[in-house]
Structure formats: C-alpha cells, structure tokens
Amino acid sequence: MKFLKNLLNIKQERKLSNLTLLDMAYVVSLLPLLVMLKAPMVLFMSIVLAILIFKKTPVSQKLIFFIFSIGVIAVYLSLYGAFSFRGLSRLKLFLELLVYILIIVVSMQRLTKEINFYLIISPFLFLALSLFFYHSITMLIYVIFEVFVLLWMILAHRMSGDLMESFRSTMVMFMYSLPWVVVLFIFFPRISFDHATYGFKGEIQKHTGHDGTMYIDGNALLVLSDRIVMEVGFDKEVPPASKLYFRGSTLYIDKKDHWEPLAKNSQDESRFFYPTNGIKTDYKVTLYPTQKKWLYMLDVPGMTIEDSLLNSDFISTVKKNIDEPMHYAASSYLTSSYKDTLNSTVYKASTYYDKSQNPETFLVAQDIIKIFHTKKERLSAITDFFKNQSLTYTLKPDALDINRSTDSFLFDKKRGYCVHFTSSFVTMARMVEIPSRIVTGFKADKSESLNSYLAVKGKNAHSWAELYIDKHWVRYETTATASNIDLDNQILATKNKNKNPLLKKINLYLMYTKYQVETWILYYSHIRQLQLLNYAKNNPKFIIIFVITFISLIILSFMTIVYFKRPSYSSEALAILQPLLKALKKRGYIREKDTSIHQFLLEYIEKNSHQVKHVETLKKIDILYEKILYSGDDSNKTKLELKKSVKSCLKLQYQKN
C-alpha cells in the first residue's frame, strides 16, 4: 500500500478532475488497439493529443472542424485499397472502421473539454471492440486489468477524485466478486455460437497446410517453421514417439512431380469400418488456421469428428476451409496396421506403376520377384536394397529428374528427405507386387510435450508409406533406410537440441500454460462444461480438490478484503490514537476533518478539566503525539509510551463510566 502511494505520489487531500479520470480510462482502453491502428490514424491521434496538452482552453468550432477533416482523411488513407463493400464484408475490417470512427468522435468531444454520456461510455466500447481483435492469454490478463482500472476510475469519480481511497474500494469489490465469478463461470449454462461470423466473410490468413498432394520436385513438402500447427491435450499421458503419427492425406496416384489421392467417387464408403486393435486413446486438438479442409488425427482414427467427414482411408475433412482456430475431440487406436479388404478401384490404384518411367528400379524389382515369393520377403529385400544404396537423409537435396524420379533418387542423387524416400519406396513396392500408398501428415516430436500436452509444429510435417500385407495396411517408416545423415543438418539438429535447454523448457511450460488457459477459459464451451461436470460426477477426489481450492480462494479474498478495508492514516501516531478517538466519539466528542489532534484534545480538556487524572493523561498523550509528529522522535520507545498512555486513558474512561 505504501509503495502504491509513493508510486502515485498523491496525498489524500489531492483530487483529480473528472476529465483527468476519463483520460486515464482512455489510455488503458486504447492501448490494445494502438497495435492495429494504421500510421495515418496514429498521426491523427498525435495531433489531437498535442492540442490537448498545449491548449488549456476549449478549442474553437473552426479548429474542431479542421481536425475532423484530418480524421476523415486519416480513415480513408488507413483503409485505402480495402475501402469497398467487398472489403467491408470482412468482420475485422468493418470493426476497424468502427474503431476509427469512434476515435474521431471521441477526439472531437474531448477537444471541447466538456463531458457527455458518449464520452463516458466510450472506454467500455473500446474495450468491447478490442475483444474482437485479440484472443490470447495476454489479452485475457489485460482485460481483467482494464476492467479493474475502469471500475477504479468510476469509484474515483464518485469519491470526488480521491485515487487512493477509490483504489481500496475497488480492491474490496473485486475480492467480493471473485468467488462468485468463478462459480458462475464454471456452472452457468454455456451458449455455443458455433464460430458465428455475424454475417461476415471469414478472414484471409496466409497459412499453409496439407492439401491432399505430395510434391517431390521444387515444391516438395519442407516446412522448417517453428509455428505451432496444432496443440493436443491427451486424457492421459502423451503416447510414445513411435505412436505420434497424425494422419492427413492418403495418396495413390503418381503424377511424376507429385502424388494425388483417389477421386471421391472412387472410394467405397460402404466398406468403411473402425479398427479395434491397438491402444485406444482419447485426446482434444486445437488446430490453428490452415486455409485447408483437412483435420488431423492419430493413426488410426477410431471415430468421426463432429461436423466432419471421414472416408474409408481415414482422411478427415470439413466442408469449409479452416480460417480460425478449431477445437475438436478425437479418439484413435494407436496401431501401425489395421485389417482391410481392398475393392477393385483401390487395388488397381495401389498397384499401378509405369515400368518405362523408372527402368533401373524395375530391373531390380524383377530380380527380387524371381528370388523371393512372399510379400514379407520382398519387403525385406527392398529394405536391404535401400540400405545398400547408401542413401543420405538431407534437407538440402539436389533436384531429381522428375521424368525418372525413383531412378534419379536411388541411383544418381541418393540424397533426399521423407517425400523422396517415401515416393521411391512405394514405387518399388508396387513393382514387386505389394499394394502400396503414401500417407502425409505430421510426425510429432516427444520433446515438445509436457505432462498430457503436446505441441505439433510446422517442421514436424512428414510422409510415410503404407503397404498391404496379409490383408492389413502396415505403416512403414521409409526414412529409417537412410545410411547417412547430412552433416550440416546433423550439426543444425544438434545445435537446436542443445540450444539453451533451460529456455526451451521454460518455453514449453509457457505453451502448456497457454494451452490449458485457452482450453478451460478462453474456449470454455457448453461441451467443455459438460465434460467437466461429468468428470466431477465420476471422480469424488476431483470434487474434494475443487472444494478445498474454492475455500482457499474465499479465504484469500477475505484476507484481501480485511486488509484493504482497514482504515488508512496519515501517520502511525494517528493510528495509535484511533481507539481513543473512537471512545471520545461515543461520548459525543467528534473531531472535525479540518481540526488538528492538538486542537481537538485541548477543547476536550477545557470542557472536562474537573477530571484531573483523565485530563493529565490526555495532556501527556498530546505531548507525545506532537513529539512524534513534529519533533521527529519516532523511536519505538516513544511510540510504546504513547500506546501505554492511550490504554491508561481508556481504562480511566471505562472506570468512570
């Protein structure tokens, strides 16, 4: 409390005007919006601020009109290029225009130095508009701070500009409301708007994601970004690294420079089934905008995500491109194989190859067919062949000859990463009569996990092969056949691994905290509420922990309330005198605000001079008080003597009564 008082540098007698309080409210409410303001609007606000600082008298109507004209020009320049009916159909651009208009209106009214209703409610409007632009933990914390400050300013206005006393009252009100806010937040029925856009079109975000193809030329999938693609929260601990394959697309058709999936009408949905072997795992995903329709689930999916489609190749998609964070619950059987029966279309697509396209590979495949007769033996032979070719895994491969990509990779360049290994392996597997296909998605890194939380980043993009053996589709990690790892890449990987592990750990904890807050606070929906209530219903231990935590919160709130409700005094000596002043007040002797303690005691002594002992004690108290306050003697000995004198005086008062 003393620190805050020194920070504000305000005495109890000093008051702030209503305009100053409003300005403080505007500063707090406008800070988040300053980041999204364009340069012309920032310049306009600077002009208005300069006028308010240097011109103490109200501004003339002509100058107000001139400043208004500058504001209109600033709005036009800020939205130039997007200022059209088509542009304004985007929600955020429309809201940006509303912010600009509100800034101009508020500026014009503020220049008059007169307060009206619109000027008073504008800080709350800026607060509401900022919530449309930011959805983060930082904004959540700032909004709590912002609401606190706005309430503080309101109470300061009601208390004639007294900042310190209004601050104490604000803290008390906040602490009174805190337990109720927690209860209402958790148990109050939630309303789901299902990502409502209020009639506006989605925002355009330039994020990329899988689009159902895999390139092996210059457009080959290579995402080294640390940008988080999705965050996954498991009901239990994070599975082993060997199980963290998130399925995106299943590809069959070789187009020389890229691979494509089957046409939708080529897939027999009637044969669809869920696998039952493997470890069943439940988890929740927060998928960030990709501008694609693909959802990602661990191999192999065991359910269809709500409001999505899941085809017979376990590819999950939604109807519209994902242009905002999407949250979904999923369930998978963590297995590297599952049983399936191929129809004629899938069999034909998964066995097709052009022998003239890669003649060298075809000759090796023919030799394998002659020597080995079972699919497992042929698969082992292909694996040995890849390993014997001394292939190098590198993120900087030389360009392949696309007209003969497999031959170019296996016999000439011998350098590549997952897409090159997978494409060549699947091609050769088909040549030895093993139905094969490519799966693209993400192979998560276990080092990016904490407790039940897992972060999947752009650099985790991956591709792998699936081979049809003994009526099962079996996952095969083709990059495991690499004999070498490019030295530059190995050094880079080692550097990244060893680069300040403490900071990496801290960053992971921050991401974990962020995910938990977003999951249970920012995106606490009707579904989350039901999940929490059902979990509490089936777990008495959780209920006990919740009750103990809630009681602790009430105790903390009560202690804070007691602290801030304590009367504040200008000096410790005055605080020591309070019991005496209260006792005298009960007898009808009330000290006026402008009356000093010395004057008040002298008046009381004069009226009660017949009470000898009582009066003598009061005189001693007066001397000690003056000694502490004005003579600079604030030693513990003097304070202790004052306390004893006050107690003695109260005792004499009690005996008299």
N, C-alpha and C positions, 0 to 999 in steps of 0.2 A: 504493500500500500504506500509506504514512504517512497519507494522507487518510482511508482507511477506519479505520485505527487511532484517529485523532483523533475520527472520527465516532462510533465505538462507545464511545470513552472507556473502554477496557478495557485493563488491564495483563495481562501474561502470567500473573501469579500469580492473577488473579481468575478464579473459576469460577462458572458458572451452574448452578442446580439443575435436575433433570430436569423438574420441574413448570413452571419458567420456560421451558425449551426447548419444552415442549409448548404452552404458552400462545402463544409466538411462532409456532409452526406453525399453531395455530388462527386467529390473527389473519390470517395470509396466506391460508389456505384459505377463510375465511369472507367475506373482502372482496367477491368477485364476487356472492355470494349475498345480501349485505345489500341490494342494489338491489331484489331481487324479494320481500323479506320485507314482510309487511303490518305496519301500525302496532302491533297487539297483540303480535306476536312480537318486534318491536323493543323494546317496553316490557318484555316478559318478560326479554329478554337484558340490558337495562339494569339490572334488579333483581338478576339473578344477578351481573353484573359489580360492582355496588356492594357486594354481600355479600362477594365475593372480595377486594375492595380493603380494606374496613374491618374485616372479621372475620378475624383471623390464625389462629384455631384452627378445627379441624374443626366443621362445622355439625351440630346435633343432628338426630335422626331425625324429630322432630316438625316442625322447620322445613323439612327436606327434603321431607316430605310436603306441607306447606303450599305450598312453591314449586312442587312438582309439580302441585298442583291449579290454581295460577295458570297454569302452562304449558298444561294441558289446556284451560282456558277461553280462553287466547290462541289456541290452534289452532282452536277452534270459531269464535271471532269472526273469525279471519283467513279462514276458508273458508265463512263464513256466506253462504247463498244458492247456493253451488255444492256444498255438502256433501251429496251424494246419490250413489247408484250410477250414475246417468246422468252426473252431473258428473265423477265419478272415472273414467269411461271415457275421459276425455281424458288423454293421456300426461303433459303438463306439469303438470296439476293433481294427478295422482297422485304425481308426483315432488316437487311442492311439499309435499304431505302428508308424504312420506318425510323431506324436509329438516327439517320442523318436529319430527317425532318424534325424529330423530337429535339435533337441538339440545337437546331436553328431556332425553334420555337422557345426553348428554354433560355437560350442566349439572348433573344430579343427581350424577353420578360425580365431577365436578370439585369440587363442594362438599364432598365427603368428604376432599378433599386426598390421596387415595390413587390410585396409578396401576395400571391393569389393562390387559389386552390390548385391550379395546374402546376404551379411551381413546387408546391408541397408534395404532390403525388408523383412527380417525375422521377425522383430517385428510385422509387419502387418499380416504375415502368422500365427504367434502365436495368434494374436487377432482373426483372422477368425476361426481357429481351436477351440478356447475356446468357440465360439458361438454354436458349436455342442454339447458341454457337459453341458451347463447351459442354462436354460430358466426361469429365475426368475427376480423379480424386482431388487434384489441386483446386478445381473449381468447387467441388463439394465443400472443402475446408474453407475456401474463401467466401462462399455463400453464407456459411454459418457465421463467420466473422462479420460479413456485410450486414446480415440481419441484426446481429448484436449492436453494431455501430448505429444503424438506423433507429433501433429502439432507444439506444443511448441518447441520440440527438432529440428524439421526441420527448423523452423524460427531461432532458436538459431544458428544452423549451418550456415544458410545464413547470419546471423548477426555476424559472427566470434565469436560465443560462449558467447555473451552477454545475460545472462539469464533474467535480469530484463526488458530490452527493448523488448526482444522477447516475454516475458510474456504479456506485454502490447499490443503488436501487435496481439498476439493470442486471447486475450480477445476481441479486436476490431473486428477481423474476425469472431469470434463465435457469437458476438452480431449482426453483419451484416447478418449472415446466418440464425439466429434463426427464424425470421418471415417467411422466405421462406421455411425453413424446415417444419414448422407447416402446411403451405398451401399445399406443395407438399405431405406431409404425409396424409392429410385428403382427398384431391381431386385427387391425382394422381391415375390412374386406377390400381386396385389391381389384382395380378395374384395368383390364387389358385392352389397349387400343390397337394391338397387332401392328405395330410400326406405322401408325397413322401418318399420312403426309398432308392432311388437311386440304386435299385437292391439288397440291402442288406436285410437280415432277421431281424425281429423285436427283440428287446432286451428282455431278460427274466427277469421279475421282480416278486418277490415273494410277491405279494399282493393277498389277497383272496377276494372273493365276492360271492353272491348267485349263486348257480349252478343248480337250479331247484329242490332241495331237501330240506327237513327239518328233521334233526335228533332229536330224543328225548332221546337218550342214552348218553354215554360219549362224543359223537361228536356233541352234541346239540349246536345250534347256540347261542354263548355267546361271543360277541365282546365288550370288555370294553375299547377298544382303543380310544384315542382322535384324531387319524389320520383322517383327512378330507377325506371323500369318494367322496363328490361332493359339489360344490358351485352353488347356484341358485340365479339368478337375476330376479326379477319379474318386469313386466312392470309398475305395481302399487305397493301398499304396500304389505307386507308379509301377507298371509291369517291367520286366527285364528288357534291356535294349533290343534283344533279338525278337521281341514281340511288337515293337513300336513302328509298325508299317501302316501308314494311313493311306487307304486306297482312294485314288482319284479317278483315273480313266483306265479302261481296258481296251487295248488296241490290237487289231488283227491285220490290217491291210497295209502292205509295203508300197509306198509311193516313191521309192528311190530316195528322195531327200527328207521324207517324213513318213510316219505311221499314223493310220486313222482307225477309228472304231468301226464296227458294223453299222449299217443303216438301221434306224429304229425298227422299221418294219421287218427286218431280218431276224430279229430276236424273238424267240417263242416265250412269251411271258407266262404261258400256262404251265411251263415246266419249272417255274420258279419255286424255290424252297429255301428254308433257313437251315444252315448247318447246325448240328447238335453236338459235334465233337469239339474238343478244345475247352479252354478255361473261360467261362462266361464272365465278362467284365462290364460293369456299368460306369458311365462317365458323362460329363457335361462339357460341351465345347462352346467357346466364344470364337467365332470365325470373323475376322476383320474383312472389310470390303475388298473384293477381288474383281468386280465388274464381270463375273462369270456366274454360271448356274451350278457349278459343282460344289457338293458338300463332301466332307472327308470323314471317314470312319475307319477305325482299326480293322485290319484284316483278321477275321472275316466278319462282315456285318451280321448281326443277329436280329435286326428289327428294321422297320421302316421309320424314318424320322417324320414327325408330324408335318403335314403340309408339303411333303416332298414325294418324289417318285424314286423307286429302287428297282432297277431292271435285273434280269437274270444273271448278269455279270457282276452284280453287287455294286453298280455305279449309282450313286445317289445325286439327284439334281432337283432344283426348284424351278418354278415357272419363269421367274424374273431374275435378272442379274442381281447379284448381291452388292448393293451400293451403300450399305450401312452395317454396323456390327450385328451379327446374327447369333442367337443363342439357342442351342438345341441339346436335348438329352439323347444319348445313344447307348447301344448295347452291342457287344461283339464277342465272338468266340475266338480267343487268341490261338489260332492254329495256322500252320503253314500249308495245310492241304485240306481239301474237302471233296466229298464224293459228288459226281455229276454225271449225267447222261447226255452225250452230245447229239444234237439233231444234225441233219444233213448240212444245213447252212453253216453252223458253227464249225463242224468238222472240216468242211471244204475250205473255209476261211483260215482255219488254224493249221492247215497242212499245205497251203498253196505257196509255191516259190517259183522263181524263174531261173532255171539252171544256166541259161545263157548269160545271165546278169553277173554271176559270180562263179565262173568255170573252175577256178583253182579250188575253191571251197567245195564245190560239187564233187570233184575228183576225190578229195579226202573223205567226203561223206560216203561215197560209193565203196571205198575201201573198208570203212567202218561197218557198213551194212553186210559186206561179204564175210567179215571176220566175226562180228557179234550178231546175235539173233534176238535178244530180248531188249526191250526199251531201256531197262536199268543199266544193262551192259553198255549199250550205245551212249547213254547219258554219261557214264563214267569215262568212256573213250573220248567224248567231246571235251569233257572237263580236263582230261590229261593233255589233249591236244592244245587247248588254250594255254595251259600252264607251260607246256613245252615251247610255246612260241615266244616266250619272254616278253609278254605284253607289259606295258607301263601305264599305270594309272596316273594321269596328269590333268590338271585344269587348264593347261595351255597346249592342246594337241595341234598337230599340223592338219590342214584341211584335207579331207578324204576325197577320193574320186567318186562322186555321187553315182555315176553310172555303174560302178562296181564297188560299192561301199564296203561290203564284207571282205572281199579280197584285198581291198586297199588297206583296211584296218589290220587284218590278220597276217598279211604277207609283206606289206610295204611300210606303212607308217608305224604300226604297232604301238601307237600312243593314243589314249583317249580317256574319257570318263564314263559314267554309268550308261549314258544313252548309246555310246559306241559299243561297249561290251554287251549290253542287252540286245541291241539290234542284230549284231553279228551272231550271238549265241542262239537267238530264236531262229534266225535264218538257217543256221547249220543244223539245229534240232529238227526242223521241218524236212531238211534234206535227208535225214536218217529215219524219216517216217515217224517222228514223235510230234503230235499236235502241240503247238506252242503259241503263245501270245505274250504281249508286253503289258505291264501294269505300271502306270505312273502315279506319283503321289508324293508323300513325304516320309522319310526315314528319320524319326526323331532322335535327338541326342540325349541320353540319360543324364549327362552333366548339366542339362538345362532344366532339371527337375528339383523340386523341394517338397518333402512330405508327399502329399497327394496331388501336387501341382506340376504341370509340365508345359513348357513354352516351346512352340514349334516355329522356327524361323525360316525365312526365305532360302537360306543356304542349306536347309535340310531337304530341299526338293530332290527327288530320286526316282529312278526307274529300276524295275526288276523283271525277271521272266517268270512265267507260269507254264509248266509242262504237264501234259495229260498222260499220266502213268497209272496203270491198274485202276482205271475208271475214277481217278482222282486228279484234280488240278493241284499241282505241287509248286510252291514258291521256290525259286532258285535265285540266290544272290550271285549274279554274274561277275561282279567286281572282285569277288573272292578269288577268281582265277588269275588276277594280276600278279606277276612275278616281281615287279618293281613299283616303287612309288617315286614320282619325280622329286628330286632333291629339293628344288625350290619350294615345292608345295609342302614337303615334309617339314622343312625349316619354318615355313609360314604357319603350318599347323602347330608345330611345337611352340613357336612364339605366342600364338593365340592361346594355347593351352596354359603356358606358364606366365602369361602377361598379367601381372598383378592379381594373383588368385583371390586376395582379400577383397579387392574392388569387385571382382566377378561375383564373389559370394554375396557381398552387400547388394549388388545389383539384382541378383536372383531373389534375395529376400524382399527387396522393394517391389519386384514384379509379382511375387507371391502375395504380398500385402495388397497391392493394387488389384489383383485378380479377385481376392476374397472380398474386398470392399465393393468392387463393381458387381460381383455376383450376388452379394447379400444386401447391398444398399442401393447402388445406382440402378440395378436391374432386378430389384425385388418385386417380382410379378405375382399374379394370382397362383401360377404353377409353383413358384418357389415357396409361396406361403403354405400351400397345401403339403408340399414335400416336407417343410419344416414341422408343421403340425402333426403330420403322420409319423415322422421320425420321433417327435417328442412323445407321441401316444404309445409307441412301441419301445421306448427307452427311458425307463424311470430315472436312470442315472443322469441323463441329459436334463430332465426336469429339475432334479436336485441342484445340479450345477447352475442352471438358469436362475432358480430361486435365490441361491446364495449370491450370485453375481448381481441380481436385481436389488437384493437387500443391501449389498455393498455400495451399489450406486445411490441408493436412498440415503445411506449413512454419509457418503461423501457429499451429496447435495446438502444434507442437513448441516454438516460441519462448515461447508462453504457459506451457507445462509447465515449461520450463527456468527461467523467471522465478519461478514460484510454488514450485518445488522448492528454490530457493535457501534456505539456512538463514537464519533471521531472528535478529538480535542486538539486544540492548537498547541498544547504543551502537556508534558507528563504531570506537571504540578497541578494543572487544571483537572486532569483525570483523577488525581488523588483526592481532590476536593469534592468530586461528584456525590459521594454518599452524604456528605454534609449538606450540600446544596439541595439534594432531594428531600432530606429531612426538614430543612427550613421551608421548602416549598409546601410540604404537607401542613405546616403551621400557618400558611398564608403569606409567607415572605418569598415572593417570586422575583428573581433577578431579571431585569430587562436586558435586551440584547446589547444595547449601547452602554450599559452600566458596567464599570470595571469591578473586579472582585474586591479591591481595596475599598472603593466607594460603597459597595453593597454591604460589606461587613461593618463599616463604620456606621452606616444608617441603622443596621440591626442592633449594634452595641448601644447606640444612642437611645433606642427605643426600649432596650432591655437592660439598662445599667444596674438595676436592682439585683440582677442575678450575678453576684460577684464572681463565683468560681467559673461559671459558664462564660462570662464576659472576658475574664483573664485568659482562659483557654483560647477564645476566639482571637484575642489580640496577638497571642503567640502564633496562632495559625496565620494571621495576616502578615506578621513579620517574616515568618519562614517562607511563605508564598512569594512575597516581594523579594526576599533574598535569593530565591531560586530563579525567579523570572527576570529580575533586573540587575542583580549584583553578580550574576554569572556563577553562583555557587550551586552547581547541580550535582554535587557529590552524593554518593549513596547514603552517607551519614545524615546529610540534611534532609534528603527525601524520606528516609526512615523516620526521622524525628517528626516530620510533617504528618506521616501516616499515623504515628502514635498519638499525636495531638488531635487529629480528626477522630480517631477511635475514642479517645478520652472525652472529647466534646459530645460525641453521640451517646456515650454512656451516661454523662451528666444529664443530657436531654431526656434520656429514657427514664432515669431515676426521678426526674422532676414530674414527668408525665405519670 
